[in-house]
Each structure stands twice: as structure tokens, then as C-alpha cells.
Amino acid sequence: MQTDIVIGAASGMGAAIAGQLGADGRRLVLADVDEAGARKVAAEIGPDVEVVRCDLASADDVAALAGGIEQLGTLVMTAGLSPTMGAGRRIYEVDLLGPARLVRAFEAALGEGSVGVLFASMAAHLVPPSAEVEAVLDDPLAPGFWDGLTALGFDPDEPSLAYALAKRGLVRLVEREARRWGRHGARLLSLSPGIVDTPMGRAEAAAQPVMAGMVDGSALGRMIRPDEIAVVVAFLTSPTATAMTGTDVLVDGGAVAGFTVSQ
């Protein structure tokens, strides 16, 4: 039997998506570093939902999660750290290095119809293109990753820069790895939310005034709701989206477009 997994299911977008997948009748596993929060979400969905503690920064946790899955149905990774939630290196570990391990760890469980959606961010679309920067981001598990960032003049411990670069790296990770997944009949995508009305989104907006300006300047002029993200994920993971893979889907209410036009 195929297994659906949501990593980052304890709150916000992950919880909304978990509730949606719970209606499919397949085995459902919720993973989060906040195990208690994930258990609360699981209890609201049904008695058979499984909960696993998983820290994406831990190679052992990622391997253990993947090792317990024989056949992957849907994998949705909403977990990540925003700039106010940790130091730069911790953000890279969770938002880029962890996903890099994740897509390889689940390869053995892939089959026809398997699909993964990894959450990036609209911040990935605001990073200026640079071949030198992308060369470093494209090999996040290299022993010289941190030195590579430093050689480019970046401080690996600066949170805001770490977030934007990690999310840009995640988008490129999906572009590269989609072909490997495709050999198994599986699809892999990234999704870049804008400013979402969740506890994390509100905390970031309060800490960074520029975000309020981006919301006001967006086409919708408001934050995105978690359920609006969840319905996009429902489409991307459905049989009606079988031609979509190896690409990023920007769901930001027109925030990036508004910001770009205003510059």
C-alpha cells in the first residue's frame, strides 16, 4: 500500500495539507520536529494516522523516515525555518541540506504515480541570477559548502541571506532531481508560497516591515490563506497534473510581480 507523508505537519500549511491527504484513505504519516503538535493534528484527522519525529537537519532522522516507507504515494515537505527562527547555518541545514538528503533517501520507495512537493519560498524568486552562487548551492552536501559561501563573500550565519539562498537552492535541487525521480515514474516539484497567514508568516511580517509592503503591493493586497496553498498541492499531487514535474509553482498572490514592477 502506498504511504502519504507530510513533513512539517504540526501547524500552518502542513496541517492543512495533512487534513486534505487524510481523506484519501491511504496510510498517512505526519512528521515534524514538534511531535506533540503533529500528534494533535493527527488526532483531528483520525485514529490510524501515524506520527514520527523528524528533524530535517538530522541525516539519521531523514534516513529513518524514508526507511519505514515501502511504497511512496505523496510526499509533501512544508517544514522549514524562516529568518527569525534560527541562525544562518541552521536555516541552510533545514531548508536546503535536509531536502537534498530527503529526495535521495526516498528514491528506493518511488514507483509509478509517486509525487513529491517540496516547499521553497517566493524569496527564491528574488535572488539575482549568478552562476558562481548557483554552483555552490547546487552541491549543498559537499564538504566545502560553507567555505564556498564564504569565498563568495557571504556570511553563512546571516539568517535572511541564508533563507533566500537556501530556498533558491531548493528550487534548483528539484529541477535537477526530477529526472532521477522520473526514471521511476515519479514526479517532483517545488512550491513557493508568498506571505501566508500562519503563525510563522505573521511573525516574519512583524519582524520585517518590508513584508508588509510586499503584501500591500501584491495583486491581491492580502496574505495567502493556508487552504489556498493546500488546494494547489491537491492539484499538483493529483492524476490531473501528471505532466507537471521539475518546476517551481509560485503561489504568492502576485507579491513577486508587484515587488519587481516597483523596483
C-alpha positions in Angstrom: 0.0 0.0 0.0 1.2 3.5 -0.8 2.0 5.9 2.0 1.5 9.6 2.1 3.8 11.7 4.2 3.6 15.4 5.3 6.8 16.8 6.8 6.1 19.9 8.8 2.5 18.8 9.7 2.3 20.3 13.2 0.8 23.6 12.1 0.0 26.1 9.4 0.2 24.9 5.8 1.4 21.4 6.7 -1.6 20.8 9.0 -4.0 22.0 6.3 -2.4 19.6 3.7 -2.3 16.8 6.2 -6.1 17.1 6.7 -6.6 17.0 3.0 -4.5 13.9 2.4 -6.2 12.2 5.4 -9.3 11.9 3.3 -7.7 9.7 0.7 -7.8 6.5 2.7 -4.1 5.6 2.2 -1.6 5.2 5.0 -0.7 8.7 6.3 2.4 9.6 8.2 2.9 13.0 9.8 6.4 14.1 10.6 7.6 17.1 12.4 10.3 18.2 14.9 7.3 19.3 17.0 6.0 15.7 17.7 3.3 16.9 20.2 1.9 19.3 17.6 1.9 16.7 14.9 0.0 14.3 17.3 -2.6 16.9 17.9 -3.2 17.3 14.1 -3.2 13.5 13.7 -5.9 13.1 16.3 -8.1 15.6 14.5 -7.7 13.6 11.2 -8.3 10.0 12.5 -7.1 7.2 14.7 -4.9 5.5 12.2 -2.6 8.4 11.3 1.0 7.8 12.3 3.3 10.4 13.8 7.1 10.4 13.5 9.5 12.9 15.0 11.8 14.2 12.2 14.3 17.0 12.2 15.3 17.7 8.6 18.7 18.8 9.8 19.4 15.3 11.0 20.6 12.8 8.4 19.7 10.0 10.7 16.1 11.2 11.1 15.7 11.6 7.3 17.1 8.1 6.7 14.8 6.6 9.4 11.7 8.2 8.0 12.4 7.0 4.5 13.5 3.6 5.7 10.0 3.0 7.1 8.3 3.6 3.7 8.0 0.7 1.2 5.9 2.5 -1.5 5.6 6.3 -1.6 2.4 7.9 -2.6 2.6 11.6 -1.9 5.4 13.4 -0.1 4.8 17.0 0.9 7.5 18.9 2.7 6.4 22.2 4.2 8.9 22.2 7.0 11.5 24.9 7.0 13.0 27.7 9.1 12.4 31.4 8.3 14.9 34.1 9.1 13.6 34.8 12.7 13.6 31.1 13.6 17.3 30.3 13.7 20.9 31.1 12.8 22.0 31.0 9.2 23.7 27.6 9.3 20.7 26.0 10.9 18.5 27.5 8.2 20.7 26.1 5.5 20.6 22.7 7.2 16.8 22.5 7.4 15.9 24.4 4.2 18.5 23.0 1.8 20.8 20.3 3.1 17.8 18.3 4.6 15.8 18.4 1.4 18.9 17.3 -0.6 19.1 14.2 1.6 15.4 13.7 1.5 15.0 13.4 -2.3 17.7 10.7 -2.4 16.6 8.9 0.7 13.1 8.3 -0.8 14.3 7.0 -4.1 14.1 3.4 -3.1 10.3 3.9 -2.3 9.4 5.6 -5.6 7.1 4.0 -8.1 4.6 4.9 -10.8 2.5 7.8 -9.5 4.7 8.8 -6.6 4.9 12.6 -6.3 6.9 14.9 -4.1 6.2 18.6 -3.4 8.9 20.5 -1.5 8.1 23.9 -0.2 10.5 26.7 -1.3 9.5 30.4 -1.0 8.9 33.4 -3.1 12.2 34.6 -1.7 13.8 32.2 -4.2 12.5 34.3 -7.0 14.1 37.4 -5.6 17.7 36.1 -5.7 19.6 37.7 -8.6 20.9 35.1 -11.0 24.6 34.2 -10.5 26.4 31.2 -12.0 29.0 31.4 -9.2 26.4 31.4 -6.4 24.3 28.6 -8.0 27.4 26.4 -8.4 27.8 26.4 -4.6 24.1 26.0 -4.0 23.9 23.1 -6.4 26.2 20.9 -4.2 24.9 21.5 -0.7 26.2 18.3 0.7 29.8 18.9 -0.4 32.4 19.1 2.4 33.3 22.6 1.2 29.8 24.0 1.1 30.4 26.5 3.9 33.8 27.5 2.6 32.2 28.1 -0.8 29.7 30.5 0.6 32.4 32.4 2.5 34.6 32.6 -0.6 31.7 34.4 -2.4 31.7 37.0 0.4 28.6 35.6 2.2 28.3 35.2 5.9 26.8 31.6 6.4 25.4 32.7 9.7 23.3 35.6 8.4 19.7 34.4 8.6 17.9 36.5 5.9 20.6 35.7 3.3 20.6 32.0 4.3 16.9 31.8 3.9 16.8 33.3 0.4 19.8 31.3 -0.8 18.6 28.0 0.7 15.2 28.4 -1.0 16.8 29.2 -4.3 19.0 26.1 -3.9 15.9 24.0 -3.2 14.2 25.2 -6.4 17.3 24.2 -8.3 17.5 20.9 -6.4 14.1 19.9 -7.7 15.0 20.9 -11.2 18.0 18.6 -11.1 16.4 15.6 -9.3 13.2 15.5 -11.2 14.8 13.4 -14.0 16.1 10.9 -11.4 12.6 10.6 -9.9 11.1 10.4 -13.4 13.0 7.1 -14.1 10.8 5.5 -11.5 7.6 7.0 -12.9 7.5 9.6 -10.2 7.2 13.4 -10.2 9.0 16.0 -8.1 8.0 19.7 -7.8 8.7 22.7 -5.6 6.1 25.2 -4.5 7.0 28.7 -3.5 4.4 30.3 -1.2 4.2 34.0 -0.7 3.4 35.5 2.7 0.9 33.1 4.3 -1.4 33.8 7.2 0.2 31.4 9.6 2.0 31.9 13.0 5.3 31.8 11.1 4.1 34.2 8.4 2.7 36.7 10.9 5.9 36.5 13.0 8.1 37.2 9.9 5.8 40.1 8.8 6.1 41.7 12.2 9.9 41.4 12.3 10.4 42.5 8.7 8.5 45.7 7.7 9.4 45.1 4.0 7.0 42.1 4.0 4.0 44.3 4.9 4.9 46.4 1.9 5.1 43.4 -0.3 1.6 42.3 0.8 0.2 45.8 0.2 1.9 45.9 -3.2 0.7 42.4 -4.3 -2.1 41.9 -6.8 -4.4 40.5 -4.1 -3.3 43.0 -1.4 -3.6 40.4 1.4 -1.8 37.4 2.9 -2.4 34.0 1.4 -4.5 31.6 3.4 -3.2 28.1 4.2 -6.2 26.5 2.5 -5.3 28.3 -0.7 -1.9 26.7 -0.7 -3.5 23.3 0.1 -5.7 23.3 -2.9 -2.8 23.9 -5.2 -0.9 21.0 -3.6 -4.1 18.9 -4.1 -3.9 19.6 -7.8 -0.2 19.1 -8.2 -0.3 15.7 -6.5 -3.4 14.6 -8.4 -3.6 12.4 -11.6 -4.7 15.6 -13.5 -1.3 17.1 -13.1 0.8 14.2 -14.5 2.8 16.5 -16.9 4.0 18.8 -14.1 7.4 17.9 -12.7 10.8 19.5 -12.4 9.4 23.0 -11.9 8.5 25.5 -9.3 5.0 26.8 -8.7 4.8 30.3 -7.3 1.7 30.9 -5.2 2.1 34.4 -3.8 -0.9 36.4 -4.7 1.2 38.4 -7.1 3.7 39.6 -4.5 6.8 39.0 -6.6 5.3 40.6 -9.6 4.3 43.7 -7.6 7.7 43.9 -6.0 9.5 43.5 -9.3 7.4 46.2 -11.0 8.0 48.6 -8.2 11.8 48.4 -8.4 
